[in-house]
Amino acid sequence: MRLRNAWVNVDPRNWKTRDDMTINVGLGTGGKAQQFAQTMAIGNVQKELLSAGKAGLVGDLQLYNTASELTRIMGHKNPNQFFNDPSAINPQTGQLLNRPPSSPTPPPDPKLLSAQARAQIDAATSAHQAQLASRRRRAILSICR
């Protein structure tokens, strides 16, 4: 066991009390397929949280870490080939290299969305009614001939 950065021989049979310890046993981390599936599951949870408006629980750095882990599992050494590190700092200026967008577009007004949907429904209804009327006219003309 390592204690204060030095290896020490330990015999647990000599311990009188055993209630203040934690044992971690390395059992491996599974195969690449299992690691990939688990990391994708984390990514899906992050996506669900973001779509539910819980951006306070998942930030750019956490998304980057998930993407980095996926690229590592796939065998790529440098995730920066594929993704921008949100915590990367320009050494000359001390500022973030990959700044987030300055002003995200605000969500559309629900009343406007409702009005647009109603207009689309009305237009589709009108087109359908015109098509039915045209068919009726053709049917009547074919009967009259």
N, C-alpha and C positions, 0 to 999 in steps of 0.2 A: 504494500500500500504506500502511496505517496503522502507524506505528512510534512508540511512546511517546506515544500520543494525538495525533500529528501526521501529516498526509499527506505522504508522501515519494515522489518519482519513483524507480522502480527499473527497471534494465535487466538482466535475468538473464544476458544474454550476457557481461557483464563479470565475472561471478562465477567465481572459480577453482575452488572446491569447491562442490558442490551436494548434500552428503550430510546436512546438518543443517537440514532444512526440512520443513514440512508444507504441502500445498496443499489448500485446500478450495474447491471450485467449486460455486456455488449453481445447481442444476439444477431448482429448484422442489420442491415437496413433494407433487406429485400432486394429483389432483382430490379433492373431498370424499368421493366414494365410496371411493377408495383409502385415504384417511386414516381414514375410519370403519372399513373392514375391518381395517386394521392395528391400530387401537386396540382393536377388539373382539377381535382375536387376542391382544393383550396381556391383556385382561380374562379371556379364557378360560384363558390360562396361569396367571394369578393364581388363578382359581377352582380349577383343578386342583391347584395347590400347596397351597391352603388345605384342599381335601378330602383331600389326602395327608398332612395334619398338619404341613405345612412353614410354619406361621404365622410363623416367624422370618424367612422370606424375603419375605413380603408382609404389610405392616401396614396399619392404617387409613388412614394418610396416602397410601400408594401406591394403595390402592383409591379413595380420594377423588380423587386426581390423574387416574386413569383415567376415572372418572365425569365429572370436570370437563372433561377433554379431549373426551369424547364430546358433552357438552352444547355445548361451543364449536363443534365441527364441525357440529352440527345447527343452529347459528345463534343459540343462546341466549347472552346476555351474562353472566348471573349463575347459576353452577351452584348457589349457595346456595339458590335457589328449589326445588331438587330434592334436594340432598344437604347434610348437615351437615359442615362443615370440622372435622376432628378436632384441628387445631392452633389453632383460634380461641380467643383468650384474652379474658376479660372485663376491660376496661380498669380497672374499679373495684376488682375483687378480685384480679386477676392470676392467676386460676384458669381452667382450661379450661372453655369453655362447654359443650362436648359430651363429657362424660365417658363413657368406656366403661362397660358394665355392671359393677357391683361384683363379682359372683360368678357366673360362667357356670355353668350346670348341668353337673355332671359327666357323663361318658358313662355309659350304663347298663351294669350288670354283664353281661358276656358269658354267665355262667351263667344269669342271670335271663332274658336274651333267648332262650337255648337252651331253657329250660324253657317259656317262653311259646310258642315255635314248636312244641315237641313237643305241648303242650296243644292248640294249634290243629289240628295234624295229626290228633291222636287224635279231636278233636271232629268234624272233617270225615270221617274214616274211619267213625266210629260213625253219623253221619247218612247216609252213603252205604250202609252195610250195612243200616240200617233201611229205607231206600228200596228196596233190592233185595229184602228180605224181604217188604215190602208188595206189591211187584209179583208176587212168586212166589205169595203168598196169593191175589191177584186172579186170576192165571192159573189156579191150581188150582180156584178157585171157578167160573170161567167154563167150565172143562172139565167139572166135576161137574154143571152145570146142564143 
